[in-house]
Amino acid sequence: MNKLLTIGIAGGLVYGVYKLIEMKSTSGKIVSSLSNPRIHKVDLSGIAFRTEIKIQNPTQSSITVTKPVVTLSTNGNPITNSNPESKTITIKPLATTSLGTIELTLPWTTLLGYASGIKFKDVVAAFKQKDMKAVGAGLNIPIEMKYSLYANNIFYESAPQKIM
């Protein structure tokens, strides 16, 4: 009985190590990216940013990812982030999946704390023409967006992508 227990424990450990290696290699092969990060809306409350995140699974195994947390930052300093959720999404083998639209709103009071050299004339003119890129250029604030998620229980954080 003692020998049987030892063999069972050893077999369980070998199987567990095999599954961990498989999960690590699968999660290392996924390709994820911000899809269409943009200024969505400018109004009196602030600036709303939107993005989608695409996950490509080129492997033969399904993977599970958590809902990503998107972070806006300026010069590497975080300004705000989306609410973390413990929602998981299964990505089928050999498939590309969009994880939905994530929106972040920055109030003007927060933005003015980071501003240096705002061109108010340019911002007002761009706001009237509804030219969102010109509004961002007039603010003269470097805004980056990045996201983090767990793929097969392994943490992944993207490189920051400049928005404005």
C-alpha positions as CSV (number, residue, x, y, z in Angstrom):
1,M,0.0,0.0,0.0
2,N,2.9,2.4,0.8
3,K,4.5,1.7,-2.6
4,L,1.2,2.4,-4.4
5,L,0.8,5.7,-2.6
6,T,4.3,6.7,-3.5
7,I,3.7,5.8,-7.2
8,G,0.4,7.8,-7.2
9,I,2.0,10.9,-5.7
10,A,5.0,10.7,-8.1
11,G,2.6,10.3,-11.0
12,G,0.5,13.2,-9.9
13,L,3.6,15.4,-9.5
14,V,4.8,14.5,-13.0
15,Y,1.4,15.2,-14.5
16,G,1.1,18.5,-12.6
17,V,4.6,19.6,-13.9
18,Y,3.6,18.6,-17.4
19,K,0.4,20.7,-17.3
20,L,2.2,23.7,-15.8
21,I,4.8,23.6,-18.7
22,E,2.0,23.2,-21.2
23,M,0.1,26.2,-19.7
24,K,3.3,28.4,-19.7
25,S,4.1,27.6,-23.3
26,T,0.6,28.1,-24.5
27,S,0.2,31.5,-22.7
28,G,3.6,32.5,-24.1
29,K,2.4,32.1,-27.7
30,I,-0.7,34.2,-27.5
31,V,-0.6,37.5,-29.3
32,S,-2.5,40.4,-27.8
33,S,-2.8,44.0,-28.8
34,L,-4.7,47.2,-28.2
35,S,-7.1,47.6,-31.1
36,N,-8.0,51.2,-32.1
37,P,-7.0,53.2,-29.0
38,R,-8.6,56.6,-29.4
39,I,-10.1,59.7,-27.9
40,H,-13.8,58.9,-28.1
41,K,-15.5,62.0,-26.7
42,V,-14.6,65.4,-25.4
43,D,-17.2,67.3,-23.3
44,L,-17.4,69.5,-20.2
45,S,-16.8,66.5,-17.9
46,G,-13.5,65.6,-19.5
47,I,-12.0,63.3,-22.2
48,A,-13.2,59.8,-22.8
49,F,-10.8,57.2,-24.2
50,R,-11.8,53.9,-25.7
51,T,-10.0,50.8,-26.9
52,E,-10.6,47.2,-27.7
53,I,-8.2,44.4,-27.0
54,K,-7.7,41.5,-29.4
55,I,-6.3,38.2,-28.4
56,Q,-5.0,35.7,-31.0
57,N,-4.5,32.1,-30.0
58,P,-2.3,30.4,-32.6
59,T,-2.1,27.2,-30.5
60,Q,-4.1,23.9,-30.6
61,S,-5.2,24.4,-27.0
62,S,-7.9,26.7,-25.5
63,I,-6.6,29.4,-23.2
64,T,-8.4,31.3,-20.5
65,V,-7.7,35.0,-20.0
66,T,-9.1,37.4,-17.4
67,K,-10.8,40.7,-18.4
68,P,-7.9,43.1,-18.9
69,V,-7.2,46.2,-16.8
70,V,-6.4,49.2,-19.0
71,T,-4.2,51.9,-17.5
72,L,-3.7,55.5,-18.8
73,S,-0.4,57.1,-17.9
74,T,1.7,60.1,-18.7
75,N,5.5,59.8,-18.9
76,G,5.2,56.4,-17.2
77,N,3.1,57.7,-14.2
78,P,-0.3,56.1,-14.0
79,I,-3.3,58.5,-14.1
80,T,-6.3,56.1,-14.1
81,N,-7.2,52.6,-14.9
82,S,-10.3,50.5,-15.6
83,N,-12.0,48.6,-12.8
84,P,-10.6,45.1,-12.4
85,E,-13.1,42.3,-12.7
86,S,-12.6,38.6,-12.0
87,K,-14.4,37.7,-15.3
88,T,-12.6,35.0,-17.4
89,I,-12.9,34.5,-21.1
90,T,-12.0,31.3,-23.0
91,I,-10.2,31.8,-26.3
92,K,-10.7,28.8,-28.6
93,P,-7.8,27.2,-30.5
94,L,-6.7,29.0,-33.7
95,A,-9.0,31.9,-33.1
96,T,-9.0,35.7,-32.7
97,T,-11.2,37.2,-30.1
98,S,-12.0,40.8,-29.2
99,L,-12.5,41.4,-25.5
100,G,-15.0,44.2,-25.8
101,T,-14.7,47.9,-25.6
102,I,-13.2,49.5,-22.5
103,E,-13.8,53.2,-21.8
104,L,-11.9,55.4,-19.4
105,T,-12.9,59.0,-18.7
106,L,-10.4,61.6,-17.4
107,P,-11.9,64.7,-15.8
108,W,-10.5,68.1,-16.8
109,T,-9.4,68.6,-13.2
110,T,-7.1,65.6,-13.4
111,L,-5.8,66.6,-16.9
112,L,-5.0,70.1,-15.9
113,G,-2.7,68.8,-13.2
114,Y,-0.5,67.2,-15.9
115,A,-0.7,69.9,-18.5
116,S,2.2,72.1,-19.4
117,G,1.7,74.6,-22.2
118,I,-1.9,74.0,-23.1
119,K,-2.8,75.7,-26.3
120,F,-6.4,76.8,-25.4
121,K,-7.1,78.4,-28.7
122,D,-6.2,75.2,-30.5
123,V,-8.2,73.0,-28.1
124,V,-11.3,75.2,-28.5
125,A,-11.0,75.3,-32.3
126,A,-10.6,71.5,-32.5
127,F,-13.5,71.0,-30.0
128,K,-15.8,73.0,-32.2
129,Q,-14.7,71.0,-35.3
130,K,-15.0,67.7,-33.3
131,D,-11.4,66.8,-34.3
132,M,-10.4,64.6,-31.4
133,K,-6.7,64.2,-32.5
134,A,-6.3,68.0,-32.7
135,V,-7.8,68.3,-29.2
136,G,-5.2,65.9,-27.9
137,A,-2.4,67.8,-29.7
138,G,-3.6,71.1,-28.2
139,L,-3.5,69.7,-24.7
140,N,0.2,68.9,-25.1
141,I,0.0,66.0,-22.6
142,P,1.7,62.7,-23.6
143,I,-0.9,60.0,-22.8
144,E,0.0,56.3,-23.0
145,M,-2.3,53.3,-22.7
146,K,-1.3,49.8,-21.6
147,Y,-3.2,46.8,-20.3
148,S,-2.6,43.8,-18.1
149,L,-4.3,40.4,-17.9
150,Y,-3.7,36.8,-16.8
151,A,-3.4,34.2,-19.6
152,N,-3.7,30.6,-18.2
153,N,-3.0,32.1,-14.7
154,I,0.3,33.8,-15.9
155,F,0.5,37.6,-15.6
156,Y,1.0,39.6,-18.8
157,E,1.5,43.4,-19.1
158,S,1.7,45.1,-22.5
159,A,4.2,47.8,-23.4
160,P,2.7,51.4,-23.3
161,Q,1.3,52.7,-26.5
162,K,1.2,56.4,-27.1
163,I,-2.3,57.9,-27.8
164,M,-1.6,61.6,-27.8
